């Protein structure tokens, strides 16, 4: 099963994939400049989500994944397109990252934004500290047979 991660610049997509063990890259985390395929993951540049002219690429590549993690950083919330997940061709889990740096109010606002995009399942994590990662793994397993 391949998992695609989508989200704005700086939301922690690559760090999350590394924390989940879905990349085979042992080097330090660095900015993703283009869509990268790993054995079990597709990492996307934040600019592809930030700039609407690139949405077609995210939609097209979503068909190559069994599941999509739609990431949001509650400390730096950006506008998400309403009902965006309806255009994607896979199961979508909303992931609120950086909860170790966020207030409860910021997290609740991030949940509302994800729900407005059409996300039904939301998991809160910190890819840096590992908080919530076990719950995310269980959610992935329950929806798609595991990682």
N, C-alpha and C positions, 0 to 999 in steps of 0.2 A: 504494500500500500504506500502510495506517495502522498505526502502532505505539502500543500502550498501555503506560504505565509505571505499575507498582504497587509499593508498598513502604511501610514504616513512616515516620512523621514524622521529618524530618531526614535521610533517607537520600540526598538529592540528586537526586530525580526530575526536578524542573524544570531544574536546572543541567545534568543529563545531556541532556535534550531540547534545550536551547539549544546545548550543545557539539556534538551531532549535527546541528544545523541544522534541526531538525524543528519549530521554532516560528517564527512570523512576528513575534514580539514582541521588539523591540530594547531594551526597557526593562530595568532591573535585575531580577534574580531576586527574586521575592517569594513568600510562602507561598500555596499553592493552597488556596482555601477551598471549591471545588466542582469537579466534573468539568468540565474545559475541553477543547474540541475545537479543534484547529489543523488546518491542511490535511493534514498527514501524521502527526499525533500526537493522543493522548488523554492528558492529564495528570490524575492523580487525587490527591485529598488524602490525606495520610498517615493521617489519622483513619479513613478508610474501610478501611484495613488494620489499624489498631490496635484498632478496636472491632468485634467479631464481628457486631453487629447491622447493619453496613453491608456485609457480605460479599455480600449479594444484589445490591447495586448494582454491585460489581466484576464479579461473575459475569455479570450482565445486559449490561453494557457491553463485556465481553470479546468478545461476538459481533460487535461493530462494528470489531474490529481484526483484522489478519492475523497480528500477532505481539505478544507481551507480553514486556516486560522486567521481571522480578521483581527488584527492587533490595534490597540489604542493605548496611548500614553496619557493618563489623566492629568499629568503635570503640564502637558502642552497640548491641550485639546484643539483639534482642527475640525473643520466642517466635513462631515461625511455625506455622500449623496444619499438621499432618502430612497429606501427600498433597493439599495445597491446589490444586495445579495441575490435578488431575484434574477439578475443577469448572469450570475455565476452558475457553473454547471456541476457543482459538487456540494456535499454537506458542509455547512459553515458553522464553526464555533467562534463566538466572540471571546477574545482574550484581552483582559485589562492587565497590562504589564506595569511594572514599576510601582507596585502597591506599597513597597517599603518606603517610597518617597512621597506618597500621596495621602491626602486627608480623606476622611470618610465622605465628605461632601464632593470632592473631586471624583472619587470612585463611583458614587451614585450618579453623578452627571455623565460619566463615561458609559455607565450601564444604559442610561436613557438614550444616548447617542447610538450605541450599538443596536438597541431595540428598534430605533427609528430606521436603521438600515435594513431591518428584517431579520436580524439574528434572533434565534429562539433560545439558544444555550449560551450562557456567559460564565467564564471561569476567571478568577482573579489570581494573578501570579506575580512573582518577582523572579525574572530570569537570572538576575544577579545573585540573589540569596538562596534561591531554590524554593522559596515559600509558594505553596499552591501547585507546584509541578506534579506532585503525586496525584492530586485531584485532576489535573489536566490530562495526565496519562490515562487515568481511569475513564474520564469522559471520552477520550479518543477511542479507547478500547470498547466502551459500551456502544458507541455509535458506528464504529467501522471495523471492529475485529482486532484492534490493538496495534501497538507500535513495537 
